[in-house]
């Protein structure tokens, strides 16, 4: 199951906000530069994420985006499900909606694709943004 650029950028944007959680709002330009995300694309993604219950924004000179929930309470699965709201409607890892599939539910691969998707989301749901921050810190400061 490939992850779209949009989903990668959403995940990296929340990761960057989490790294600075509690420091006040972060400007789009700061997040974009730190995570190598095109600003215009990031603006659209962060605006969408405001509807997720994970991110909010503050207007004005000292404004920007910030997390509503703490990094240990946000999972990768939360972000992926929000960004791909119809992911549960797609049973196939090949991302073919069932109504567009030439095999119309009579696919020998469907049970396997279902298991793959469930395994992927199990990892997503068990991985918090704080886990990712901790992973980065371990790589920078190995013991």
Chimera marker file (.cmm) of the C-alpha trace (Angstrom):
<marker_set name="trace">
<marker id="1" x="0.000" y="0.000" z="0.000" r="1" g="1" b="0" radius="0.5"/>
<marker id="2" x="1.730" y="3.100" z="-1.211" r="1" g="1" b="0" radius="0.5"/>
<marker id="3" x="1.495" y="6.309" z="0.764" r="1" g="1" b="0" radius="0.5"/>
<marker id="4" x="0.640" y="9.382" z="-1.281" r="1" g="1" b="0" radius="0.5"/>
<marker id="5" x="2.795" y="12.507" z="-1.135" r="1" g="1" b="0" radius="0.5"/>
<marker id="6" x="-0.158" y="14.287" z="0.442" r="1" g="1" b="0" radius="0.5"/>
<marker id="7" x="-0.275" y="11.743" z="3.287" r="1" g="1" b="0" radius="0.5"/>
<marker id="8" x="3.514" y="11.876" z="3.712" r="1" g="1" b="0" radius="0.5"/>
<marker id="9" x="3.373" y="15.657" z="3.928" r="1" g="1" b="0" radius="0.5"/>
<marker id="10" x="0.498" y="15.564" z="6.429" r="1" g="1" b="0" radius="0.5"/>
<marker id="11" x="2.404" y="13.131" z="8.610" r="1" g="1" b="0" radius="0.5"/>
<marker id="12" x="5.598" y="15.183" z="8.405" r="1" g="1" b="0" radius="0.5"/>
<marker id="13" x="3.722" y="18.422" z="9.122" r="1" g="1" b="0" radius="0.5"/>
<marker id="14" x="2.174" y="16.994" z="12.283" r="1" g="1" b="0" radius="0.5"/>
<marker id="15" x="5.560" y="15.523" z="13.224" r="1" g="1" b="0" radius="0.5"/>
<marker id="16" x="7.143" y="18.977" z="12.918" r="1" g="1" b="0" radius="0.5"/>
<marker id="17" x="4.372" y="20.631" z="14.936" r="1" g="1" b="0" radius="0.5"/>
<marker id="18" x="4.806" y="17.934" z="17.584" r="1" g="1" b="0" radius="0.5"/>
<marker id="19" x="8.543" y="18.555" z="17.826" r="1" g="1" b="0" radius="0.5"/>
<marker id="20" x="7.709" y="22.116" z="18.865" r="1" g="1" b="0" radius="0.5"/>
<marker id="21" x="4.595" y="21.308" z="20.886" r="1" g="1" b="0" radius="0.5"/>
<marker id="22" x="4.055" y="23.806" z="23.687" r="1" g="1" b="0" radius="0.5"/>
<marker id="23" x="6.236" y="26.473" z="22.049" r="1" g="1" b="0" radius="0.5"/>
<marker id="24" x="3.318" y="28.284" z="20.422" r="1" g="1" b="0" radius="0.5"/>
<marker id="25" x="2.052" y="28.287" z="16.845" r="1" g="1" b="0" radius="0.5"/>
<marker id="26" x="4.459" y="27.459" z="14.006" r="1" g="1" b="0" radius="0.5"/>
<marker id="27" x="4.371" y="29.359" z="10.752" r="1" g="1" b="0" radius="0.5"/>
<marker id="28" x="3.797" y="27.465" z="7.522" r="1" g="1" b="0" radius="0.5"/>
<marker id="29" x="7.167" y="28.635" z="6.219" r="1" g="1" b="0" radius="0.5"/>
<marker id="30" x="8.947" y="27.135" z="9.265" r="1" g="1" b="0" radius="0.5"/>
<marker id="31" x="7.213" y="23.776" z="8.926" r="1" g="1" b="0" radius="0.5"/>
<marker id="32" x="7.730" y="23.733" z="5.153" r="1" g="1" b="0" radius="0.5"/>
<marker id="33" x="11.436" y="24.463" z="5.411" r="1" g="1" b="0" radius="0.5"/>
<marker id="34" x="12.083" y="21.987" z="8.230" r="1" g="1" b="0" radius="0.5"/>
<marker id="35" x="10.263" y="19.138" z="6.453" r="1" g="1" b="0" radius="0.5"/>
<marker id="36" x="11.011" y="19.996" z="2.794" r="1" g="1" b="0" radius="0.5"/>
<marker id="37" x="7.349" y="20.451" z="1.890" r="1" g="1" b="0" radius="0.5"/>
<marker id="38" x="6.223" y="22.959" z="-0.759" r="1" g="1" b="0" radius="0.5"/>
<marker id="39" x="4.557" y="25.848" z="1.098" r="1" g="1" b="0" radius="0.5"/>
<marker id="40" x="1.473" y="26.079" z="-1.111" r="1" g="1" b="0" radius="0.5"/>
<marker id="41" x="0.817" y="22.348" z="-0.754" r="1" g="1" b="0" radius="0.5"/>
<marker id="42" x="1.433" y="22.513" z="2.997" r="1" g="1" b="0" radius="0.5"/>
<marker id="43" x="-1.031" y="25.374" z="3.362" r="1" g="1" b="0" radius="0.5"/>
<marker id="44" x="-3.782" y="23.245" z="1.809" r="1" g="1" b="0" radius="0.5"/>
<marker id="45" x="-2.884" y="20.191" z="3.915" r="1" g="1" b="0" radius="0.5"/>
<marker id="46" x="-2.758" y="22.089" z="7.221" r="1" g="1" b="0" radius="0.5"/>
<marker id="47" x="-6.067" y="23.744" z="6.410" r="1" g="1" b="0" radius="0.5"/>
<marker id="48" x="-7.575" y="20.283" z="5.850" r="1" g="1" b="0" radius="0.5"/>
<marker id="49" x="-6.006" y="18.981" z="9.072" r="1" g="1" b="0" radius="0.5"/>
<marker id="50" x="-7.796" y="21.716" z="11.031" r="1" g="1" b="0" radius="0.5"/>
<marker id="51" x="-10.942" y="19.619" z="10.587" r="1" g="1" b="0" radius="0.5"/>
<marker id="52" x="-9.278" y="16.545" z="12.080" r="1" g="1" b="0" radius="0.5"/>
<marker id="53" x="-9.318" y="17.532" z="15.729" r="1" g="1" b="0" radius="0.5"/>
<marker id="54" x="-5.517" y="17.253" z="15.702" r="1" g="1" b="0" radius="0.5"/>
<marker id="55" x="-4.445" y="20.713" z="14.502" r="1" g="1" b="0" radius="0.5"/>
<marker id="56" x="-5.685" y="24.257" z="14.904" r="1" g="1" b="0" radius="0.5"/>
<marker id="57" x="-4.421" y="27.668" z="13.912" r="1" g="1" b="0" radius="0.5"/>
<marker id="58" x="-4.094" y="31.157" z="15.290" r="1" g="1" b="0" radius="0.5"/>
<marker id="59" x="-4.246" y="34.236" z="13.067" r="1" g="1" b="0" radius="0.5"/>
<marker id="60" x="-2.007" y="37.246" z="13.219" r="1" g="1" b="0" radius="0.5"/>
<marker id="61" x="1.668" y="38.112" z="13.379" r="1" g="1" b="0" radius="0.5"/>
<marker id="62" x="2.326" y="35.575" z="16.135" r="1" g="1" b="0" radius="0.5"/>
<marker id="63" x="-0.028" y="33.073" z="14.553" r="1" g="1" b="0" radius="0.5"/>
<marker id="64" x="0.488" y="29.761" z="12.888" r="1" g="1" b="0" radius="0.5"/>
<marker id="65" x="-0.478" y="26.128" z="13.397" r="1" g="1" b="0" radius="0.5"/>
<marker id="66" x="-0.287" y="24.036" z="16.533" r="1" g="1" b="0" radius="0.5"/>
<marker id="67" x="-1.400" y="20.645" z="17.831" r="1" g="1" b="0" radius="0.5"/>
<marker id="68" x="-4.614" y="20.311" z="19.820" r="1" g="1" b="0" radius="0.5"/>
<marker id="69" x="-3.677" y="16.889" z="21.221" r="1" g="1" b="0" radius="0.5"/>
<marker id="70" x="-0.344" y="15.865" z="22.666" r="1" g="1" b="0" radius="0.5"/>
<marker id="71" x="2.056" y="13.869" z="20.433" r="1" g="1" b="0" radius="0.5"/>
<marker id="72" x="1.652" y="10.734" z="22.556" r="1" g="1" b="0" radius="0.5"/>
<marker id="73" x="-2.099" y="10.787" z="21.892" r="1" g="1" b="0" radius="0.5"/>
<marker id="74" x="-1.867" y="11.093" z="18.099" r="1" g="1" b="0" radius="0.5"/>
<marker id="75" x="-1.225" y="7.949" z="16.086" r="1" g="1" b="0" radius="0.5"/>
<marker id="76" x="-0.089" y="7.638" z="12.512" r="1" g="1" b="0" radius="0.5"/>
<marker id="77" x="-3.385" y="5.796" z="11.965" r="1" g="1" b="0" radius="0.5"/>
<marker id="78" x="-5.336" y="8.881" z="13.104" r="1" g="1" b="0" radius="0.5"/>
<marker id="79" x="-3.607" y="10.972" z="10.449" r="1" g="1" b="0" radius="0.5"/>
<marker id="80" x="-3.845" y="8.404" z="7.670" r="1" g="1" b="0" radius="0.5"/>
<marker id="81" x="-7.540" y="7.757" z="8.268" r="1" g="1" b="0" radius="0.5"/>
<marker id="82" x="-8.315" y="11.451" z="8.273" r="1" g="1" b="0" radius="0.5"/>
<marker id="83" x="-6.346" y="12.144" z="5.103" r="1" g="1" b="0" radius="0.5"/>
<marker id="84" x="-7.856" y="9.164" z="3.299" r="1" g="1" b="0" radius="0.5"/>
<marker id="85" x="-11.365" y="9.278" z="4.714" r="1" g="1" b="0" radius="0.5"/>
<marker id="86" x="-12.499" y="6.594" z="2.291" r="1" g="1" b="0" radius="0.5"/>
<marker id="87" x="-9.665" y="4.161" z="3.091" r="1" g="1" b="0" radius="0.5"/>
<marker id="88" x="-12.071" y="1.840" z="4.904" r="1" g="1" b="0" radius="0.5"/>
<marker id="89" x="-14.287" y="1.756" z="1.823" r="1" g="1" b="0" radius="0.5"/>
<marker id="90" x="-11.399" y="0.419" z="-0.235" r="1" g="1" b="0" radius="0.5"/>
<marker id="91" x="-10.807" y="-3.210" z="0.621" r="1" g="1" b="0" radius="0.5"/>
<marker id="92" x="-8.022" y="-3.742" z="-1.869" r="1" g="1" b="0" radius="0.5"/>
<marker id="93" x="-4.437" y="-2.722" z="-1.199" r="1" g="1" b="0" radius="0.5"/>
<marker id="94" x="-4.222" y="-1.970" z="-4.920" r="1" g="1" b="0" radius="0.5"/>
<marker id="95" x="-6.572" y="0.927" z="-4.040" r="1" g="1" b="0" radius="0.5"/>
<marker id="96" x="-9.267" y="-0.203" z="-6.421" r="1" g="1" b="0" radius="0.5"/>
<marker id="97" x="-12.732" y="0.544" z="-5.034" r="1" g="1" b="0" radius="0.5"/>
<marker id="98" x="-14.860" y="-2.582" z="-5.070" r="1" g="1" b="0" radius="0.5"/>
<marker id="99" x="-17.418" y="-1.050" z="-7.447" r="1" g="1" b="0" radius="0.5"/>
<marker id="100" x="-14.613" y="-0.389" z="-10.010" r="1" g="1" b="0" radius="0.5"/>
<marker id="101" x="-13.012" y="-3.815" z="-9.721" r="1" g="1" b="0" radius="0.5"/>
<marker id="102" x="-13.426" y="-6.036" z="-12.789" r="1" g="1" b="0" radius="0.5"/>
<marker id="103" x="-13.728" y="-9.052" z="-10.461" r="1" g="1" b="0" radius="0.5"/>
<marker id="104" x="-16.521" y="-7.469" z="-8.339" r="1" g="1" b="0" radius="0.5"/>
<marker id="105" x="-15.612" y="-9.145" z="-5.054" r="1" g="1" b="0" radius="0.5"/>
<marker id="106" x="-14.713" y="-12.494" z="-6.638" r="1" g="1" b="0" radius="0.5"/>
<marker id="107" x="-10.988" y="-11.847" z="-6.418" r="1" g="1" b="0" radius="0.5"/>
<marker id="108" x="-8.700" y="-14.600" z="-5.147" r="1" g="1" b="0" radius="0.5"/>
<marker id="109" x="-6.364" y="-11.904" z="-3.818" r="1" g="1" b="0" radius="0.5"/>
<marker id="110" x="-8.953" y="-9.976" z="-1.795" r="1" g="1" b="0" radius="0.5"/>
<marker id="111" x="-8.464" y="-11.895" z="1.503" r="1" g="1" b="0" radius="0.5"/>
<marker id="112" x="-4.715" y="-11.388" z="1.247" r="1" g="1" b="0" radius="0.5"/>
<marker id="113" x="-5.085" y="-7.654" z="0.486" r="1" g="1" b="0" radius="0.5"/>
<marker id="114" x="-7.419" y="-7.316" z="3.464" r="1" g="1" b="0" radius="0.5"/>
<marker id="115" x="-4.826" y="-8.916" z="5.762" r="1" g="1" b="0" radius="0.5"/>
<marker id="116" x="-2.100" y="-6.657" z="4.388" r="1" g="1" b="0" radius="0.5"/>
<marker id="117" x="-4.201" y="-3.537" z="4.960" r="1" g="1" b="0" radius="0.5"/>
<marker id="118" x="-5.071" y="-4.669" z="8.497" r="1" g="1" b="0" radius="0.5"/>
<marker id="119" x="-1.393" y="-5.329" z="9.262" r="1" g="1" b="0" radius="0.5"/>
<marker id="120" x="-0.367" y="-1.915" z="7.939" r="1" g="1" b="0" radius="0.5"/>
<marker id="121" x="-3.006" y="-0.129" z="9.997" r="1" g="1" b="0" radius="0.5"/>
<marker id="122" x="-2.055" y="-2.157" z="13.073" r="1" g="1" b="0" radius="0.5"/>
<marker id="123" x="1.443" y="-0.669" z="12.804" r="1" g="1" b="0" radius="0.5"/>
<marker id="124" x="0.004" y="2.804" z="12.103" r="1" g="1" b="0" radius="0.5"/>
<marker id="125" x="-2.329" y="2.555" z="15.100" r="1" g="1" b="0" radius="0.5"/>
<marker id="126" x="0.454" y="1.381" z="17.411" r="1" g="1" b="0" radius="0.5"/>
<marker id="127" x="2.808" y="4.199" z="16.385" r="1" g="1" b="0" radius="0.5"/>
<marker id="128" x="2.346" y="7.585" z="18.012" r="1" g="1" b="0" radius="0.5"/>
<marker id="129" x="3.870" y="10.833" z="16.857" r="1" g="1" b="0" radius="0.5"/>
<marker id="130" x="5.835" y="10.812" z="20.113" r="1" g="1" b="0" radius="0.5"/>
<marker id="131" x="7.292" y="7.432" z="19.101" r="1" g="1" b="0" radius="0.5"/>
<marker id="132" x="8.541" y="9.032" z="15.867" r="1" g="1" b="0" radius="0.5"/>
<marker id="133" x="10.081" y="11.945" z="17.783" r="1" g="1" b="0" radius="0.5"/>
<marker id="134" x="11.771" y="9.466" z="20.131" r="1" g="1" b="0" radius="0.5"/>
<marker id="135" x="13.073" y="7.483" z="17.117" r="1" g="1" b="0" radius="0.5"/>
<marker id="136" x="14.579" y="10.638" z="15.628" r="1" g="1" b="0" radius="0.5"/>
<marker id="137" x="16.244" y="11.560" z="18.915" r="1" g="1" b="0" radius="0.5"/>
<marker id="138" x="17.717" y="8.051" z="19.227" r="1" g="1" b="0" radius="0.5"/>
<marker id="139" x="19.216" y="8.314" z="15.746" r="1" g="1" b="0" radius="0.5"/>
<marker id="140" x="20.712" y="11.732" z="16.511" r="1" g="1" b="0" radius="0.5"/>
<marker id="141" x="21.967" y="10.694" z="19.968" r="1" g="1" b="0" radius="0.5"/>
<marker id="142" x="22.641" y="6.925" z="19.891" r="1" g="1" b="0" radius="0.5"/>
<marker id="143" x="23.584" y="5.456" z="23.264" r="1" g="1" b="0" radius="0.5"/>
<link id1="1" id2="2" r="1" g="1" b="0" radius="0.2"/>
<link id1="2" id2="3" r="1" g="1" b="0" radius="0.2"/>
<link id1="3" id2="4" r="1" g="1" b="0" radius="0.2"/>
<link id1="4" id2="5" r="1" g="1" b="0" radius="0.2"/>
<link id1="5" id2="6" r="1" g="1" b="0" radius="0.2"/>
<link id1="6" id2="7" r="1" g="1" b="0" radius="0.2"/>
<link id1="7" id2="8" r="1" g="1" b="0" radius="0.2"/>
<link id1="8" id2="9" r="1" g="1" b="0" radius="0.2"/>
<link id1="9" id2="10" r="1" g="1" b="0" radius="0.2"/>
<link id1="10" id2="11" r="1" g="1" b="0" radius="0.2"/>
<link id1="11" id2="12" r="1" g="1" b="0" radius="0.2"/>
<link id1="12" id2="13" r="1" g="1" b="0" radius="0.2"/>
<link id1="13" id2="14" r="1" g="1" b="0" radius="0.2"/>
<link id1="14" id2="15" r="1" g="1" b="0" radius="0.2"/>
<link id1="15" id2="16" r="1" g="1" b="0" radius="0.2"/>
<link id1="16" id2="17" r="1" g="1" b="0" radius="0.2"/>
<link id1="17" id2="18" r="1" g="1" b="0" radius="0.2"/>
<link id1="18" id2="19" r="1" g="1" b="0" radius="0.2"/>
<link id1="19" id2="20" r="1" g="1" b="0" radius="0.2"/>
<link id1="20" id2="21" r="1" g="1" b="0" radius="0.2"/>
<link id1="21" id2="22" r="1" g="1" b="0" radius="0.2"/>
<link id1="22" id2="23" r="1" g="1" b="0" radius="0.2"/>
<link id1="23" id2="24" r="1" g="1" b="0" radius="0.2"/>
<link id1="24" id2="25" r="1" g="1" b="0" radius="0.2"/>
<link id1="25" id2="26" r="1" g="1" b="0" radius="0.2"/>
<link id1="26" id2="27" r="1" g="1" b="0" radius="0.2"/>
<link id1="27" id2="28" r="1" g="1" b="0" radius="0.2"/>
<link id1="28" id2="29" r="1" g="1" b="0" radius="0.2"/>
<link id1="29" id2="30" r="1" g="1" b="0" radius="0.2"/>
<link id1="30" id2="31" r="1" g="1" b="0" radius="0.2"/>
<link id1="31" id2="32" r="1" g="1" b="0" radius="0.2"/>
<link id1="32" id2="33" r="1" g="1" b="0" radius="0.2"/>
<link id1="33" id2="34" r="1" g="1" b="0" radius="0.2"/>
<link id1="34" id2="35" r="1" g="1" b="0" radius="0.2"/>
<link id1="35" id2="36" r="1" g="1" b="0" radius="0.2"/>
<link id1="36" id2="37" r="1" g="1" b="0" radius="0.2"/>
<link id1="37" id2="38" r="1" g="1" b="0" radius="0.2"/>
<link id1="38" id2="39" r="1" g="1" b="0" radius="0.2"/>
<link id1="39" id2="40" r="1" g="1" b="0" radius="0.2"/>
<link id1="40" id2="41" r="1" g="1" b="0" radius="0.2"/>
<link id1="41" id2="42" r="1" g="1" b="0" radius="0.2"/>
<link id1="42" id2="43" r="1" g="1" b="0" radius="0.2"/>
<link id1="43" id2="44" r="1" g="1" b="0" radius="0.2"/>
<link id1="44" id2="45" r="1" g="1" b="0" radius="0.2"/>
<link id1="45" id2="46" r="1" g="1" b="0" radius="0.2"/>
<link id1="46" id2="47" r="1" g="1" b="0" radius="0.2"/>
<link id1="47" id2="48" r="1" g="1" b="0" radius="0.2"/>
<link id1="48" id2="49" r="1" g="1" b="0" radius="0.2"/>
<link id1="49" id2="50" r="1" g="1" b="0" radius="0.2"/>
<link id1="50" id2="51" r="1" g="1" b="0" radius="0.2"/>
<link id1="51" id2="52" r="1" g="1" b="0" radius="0.2"/>
<link id1="52" id2="53" r="1" g="1" b="0" radius="0.2"/>
<link id1="53" id2="54" r="1" g="1" b="0" radius="0.2"/>
<link id1="54" id2="55" r="1" g="1" b="0" radius="0.2"/>
<link id1="55" id2="56" r="1" g="1" b="0" radius="0.2"/>
<link id1="56" id2="57" r="1" g="1" b="0" radius="0.2"/>
<link id1="57" id2="58" r="1" g="1" b="0" radius="0.2"/>
<link id1="58" id2="59" r="1" g="1" b="0" radius="0.2"/>
<link id1="59" id2="60" r="1" g="1" b="0" radius="0.2"/>
<link id1="60" id2="61" r="1" g="1" b="0" radius="0.2"/>
<link id1="61" id2="62" r="1" g="1" b="0" radius="0.2"/>
<link id1="62" id2="63" r="1" g="1" b="0" radius="0.2"/>
<link id1="63" id2="64" r="1" g="1" b="0" radius="0.2"/>
<link id1="64" id2="65" r="1" g="1" b="0" radius="0.2"/>
<link id1="65" id2="66" r="1" g="1" b="0" radius="0.2"/>
<link id1="66" id2="67" r="1" g="1" b="0" radius="0.2"/>
<link id1="67" id2="68" r="1" g="1" b="0" radius="0.2"/>
<link id1="68" id2="69" r="1" g="1" b="0" radius="0.2"/>
<link id1="69" id2="70" r="1" g="1" b="0" radius="0.2"/>
<link id1="70" id2="71" r="1" g="1" b="0" radius="0.2"/>
<link id1="71" id2="72" r="1" g="1" b="0" radius="0.2"/>
<link id1="72" id2="73" r="1" g="1" b="0" radius="0.2"/>
<link id1="73" id2="74" r="1" g="1" b="0" radius="0.2"/>
<link id1="74" id2="75" r="1" g="1" b="0" radius="0.2"/>
<link id1="75" id2="76" r="1" g="1" b="0" radius="0.2"/>
<link id1="76" id2="77" r="1" g="1" b="0" radius="0.2"/>
<link id1="77" id2="78" r="1" g="1" b="0" radius="0.2"/>
<link id1="78" id2="79" r="1" g="1" b="0" radius="0.2"/>
<link id1="79" id2="80" r="1" g="1" b="0" radius="0.2"/>
<link id1="80" id2="81" r="1" g="1" b="0" radius="0.2"/>
<link id1="81" id2="82" r="1" g="1" b="0" radius="0.2"/>
<link id1="82" id2="83" r="1" g="1" b="0" radius="0.2"/>
<link id1="83" id2="84" r="1" g="1" b="0" radius="0.2"/>
<link id1="84" id2="85" r="1" g="1" b="0" radius="0.2"/>
<link id1="85" id2="86" r="1" g="1" b="0" radius="0.2"/>
<link id1="86" id2="87" r="1" g="1" b="0" radius="0.2"/>
<link id1="87" id2="88" r="1" g="1" b="0" radius="0.2"/>
<link id1="88" id2="89" r="1" g="1" b="0" radius="0.2"/>
<link id1="89" id2="90" r="1" g="1" b="0" radius="0.2"/>
<link id1="90" id2="91" r="1" g="1" b="0" radius="0.2"/>
<link id1="91" id2="92" r="1" g="1" b="0" radius="0.2"/>
<link id1="92" id2="93" r="1" g="1" b="0" radius="0.2"/>
<link id1="93" id2="94" r="1" g="1" b="0" radius="0.2"/>
<link id1="94" id2="95" r="1" g="1" b="0" radius="0.2"/>
<link id1="95" id2="96" r="1" g="1" b="0" radius="0.2"/>
<link id1="96" id2="97" r="1" g="1" b="0" radius="0.2"/>
<link id1="97" id2="98" r="1" g="1" b="0" radius="0.2"/>
<link id1="98" id2="99" r="1" g="1" b="0" radius="0.2"/>
<link id1="99" id2="100" r="1" g="1" b="0" radius="0.2"/>
<link id1="100" id2="101" r="1" g="1" b="0" radius="0.2"/>
<link id1="101" id2="102" r="1" g="1" b="0" radius="0.2"/>
<link id1="102" id2="103" r="1" g="1" b="0" radius="0.2"/>
<link id1="103" id2="104" r="1" g="1" b="0" radius="0.2"/>
<link id1="104" id2="105" r="1" g="1" b="0" radius="0.2"/>
<link id1="105" id2="106" r="1" g="1" b="0" radius="0.2"/>
<link id1="106" id2="107" r="1" g="1" b="0" radius="0.2"/>
<link id1="107" id2="108" r="1" g="1" b="0" radius="0.2"/>
<link id1="108" id2="109" r="1" g="1" b="0" radius="0.2"/>
<link id1="109" id2="110" r="1" g="1" b="0" radius="0.2"/>
<link id1="110" id2="111" r="1" g="1" b="0" radius="0.2"/>
<link id1="111" id2="112" r="1" g="1" b="0" radius="0.2"/>
<link id1="112" id2="113" r="1" g="1" b="0" radius="0.2"/>
<link id1="113" id2="114" r="1" g="1" b="0" radius="0.2"/>
<link id1="114" id2="115" r="1" g="1" b="0" radius="0.2"/>
<link id1="115" id2="116" r="1" g="1" b="0" radius="0.2"/>
<link id1="116" id2="117" r="1" g="1" b="0" radius="0.2"/>
<link id1="117" id2="118" r="1" g="1" b="0" radius="0.2"/>
<link id1="118" id2="119" r="1" g="1" b="0" radius="0.2"/>
<link id1="119" id2="120" r="1" g="1" b="0" radius="0.2"/>
<link id1="120" id2="121" r="1" g="1" b="0" radius="0.2"/>
<link id1="121" id2="122" r="1" g="1" b="0" radius="0.2"/>
<link id1="122" id2="123" r="1" g="1" b="0" radius="0.2"/>
<link id1="123" id2="124" r="1" g="1" b="0" radius="0.2"/>
<link id1="124" id2="125" r="1" g="1" b="0" radius="0.2"/>
<link id1="125" id2="126" r="1" g="1" b="0" radius="0.2"/>
<link id1="126" id2="127" r="1" g="1" b="0" radius="0.2"/>
<link id1="127" id2="128" r="1" g="1" b="0" radius="0.2"/>
<link id1="128" id2="129" r="1" g="1" b="0" radius="0.2"/>
<link id1="129" id2="130" r="1" g="1" b="0" radius="0.2"/>
<link id1="130" id2="131" r="1" g="1" b="0" radius="0.2"/>
<link id1="131" id2="132" r="1" g="1" b="0" radius="0.2"/>
<link id1="132" id2="133" r="1" g="1" b="0" radius="0.2"/>
<link id1="133" id2="134" r="1" g="1" b="0" radius="0.2"/>
<link id1="134" id2="135" r="1" g="1" b="0" radius="0.2"/>
<link id1="135" id2="136" r="1" g="1" b="0" radius="0.2"/>
<link id1="136" id2="137" r="1" g="1" b="0" radius="0.2"/>
<link id1="137" id2="138" r="1" g="1" b="0" radius="0.2"/>
<link id1="138" id2="139" r="1" g="1" b="0" radius="0.2"/>
<link id1="139" id2="140" r="1" g="1" b="0" radius="0.2"/>
<link id1="140" id2="141" r="1" g="1" b="0" radius="0.2"/>
<link id1="141" id2="142" r="1" g="1" b="0" radius="0.2"/>
<link id1="142" id2="143" r="1" g="1" b="0" radius="0.2"/>
</marker_set>
